[in-house]
Amino acid sequence: MEKYKFINEIGDGTCGNVYKSLNIENNEIVAIKKMKRKFYFWEECMNLCEAKSLRKLNHANIVKLKEIVRENHELWQLVPLGMLAWRSMNGSTILK
């Protein structure tokens, strides 16, 4: 995860936290979800329903999984930031 600079936290959920991050190598802005539980084996990561689904699905309304990283028993899922819906200050959904 050394090639990413974390800018700020943009979400917190039951299973993980989502961070806005910058890929230092190509200046691409991505969203990185850090899972809260620990993963001791790669097979555990690949058996997650979320990981299985996102790897297989290809649709304009579904985020595209760029990369899955397991480092020091932590799991990180990377998606393009522009594909996520955000809440504005008044609570309405906007796309960036």
NORURPE-V909032 format. One record per residue. N is the residue number from 0. PSI is psi in whole degrees, 0 to 359 (none if undefined). OMEGA is omega in whole degrees, -180 to 180 (NA if undefined). D_FIRST is the distance of its C-alpha to the first C-alpha in Angstrom with 2 decimals. Layout:
N,PSI,OMEGA,D_FIRST / N,PSI,OMEGA,D_FIRST
This chain:
0,9,-179,0.00 / 1,338,-178,3.80 / 2,3,180,5.44 / 3,138,174,5.70 / 4,121,-179,8.48 / 5,126,-178,9.78 / 6,305,177,13.47 / 7,163,177,15.22 / 8,131,-178,15.78 / 9,357,179,17.95 / 10,153,179,18.87 / 11,124,-178,19.47 / 12,186,-179,20.96 / 13,318,-175,22.25 / 14,341,-178,19.39 / 15,175,176,16.37 / 16,146,-180,15.27 / 17,133,-177,14.28 / 18,139,170,12.58 / 19,128,-174,13.38 / 20,158,179,10.52 / 21,127,173,10.88 / 22,113,-175,9.42 / 23,330,-177,10.42 / 24,322,-176,11.68 / 25,10,178,14.09 / 26,26,177,14.46 / 27,134,176,14.13 / 28,128,-180,14.00 / 29,163,171,12.42 / 30,132,-180,12.75 / 31,122,177,10.11 / 32,120,176,12.05 / 33,116,-179,11.08 / 34,143,-176,13.94 / 35,327,-179,16.16 / 36,161,179,17.43 / 37,147,178,16.07 / 38,116,-175,15.87 / 39,344,180,17.20 / 40,146,180,17.80 / 41,325,-180,16.32 / 42,325,176,19.75 / 43,318,-179,19.39 / 44,315,-176,16.47 / 45,343,179,18.51 / 46,357,175,21.63 / 47,134,179,20.55 / 48,319,-179,23.01 / 49,315,-179,20.53 / 50,316,179,18.29 / 51,313,-177,21.54 / 52,311,-177,23.09 / 53,330,178,20.38 / 54,328,-175,19.97 / 55,326,-172,23.76 / 56,143,177,24.88 / 57,100,-178,25.41 / 58,149,-178,27.23 / 59,334,-178,27.26 / 60,6,-179,27.12 / 61,132,180,24.11 / 62,145,179,20.47 / 63,123,180,18.94 / 64,118,-179,15.88 / 65,320,-171,13.61 / 66,149,171,11.08 / 67,130,-178,10.59 / 68,131,172,7.84 / 69,120,-176,9.29 / 70,126,-179,7.88 / 71,44,179,10.58 / 72,15,176,12.75 / 73,144,-179,10.67 / 74,133,-179,10.55 / 75,132,176,8.68 / 76,127,-177,10.92 / 77,132,176,10.57 / 78,155,176,13.98 / 79,136,-176,15.65 / 80,325,-177,16.60 / 81,347,-177,20.18 / 82,354,-176,20.95 / 83,146,176,20.83 / 84,139,-179,24.02 / 85,157,176,24.16 / 86,131,176,27.01 / 87,180,-177,28.87 / 88,328,-179,30.64 / 89,3,175,33.73 / 90,352,179,31.94 / 91,151,-178,32.48 / 92,134,177,29.75 / 93,156,176,28.56 / 94,140,177,26.24 / 95,none,NA,24.03
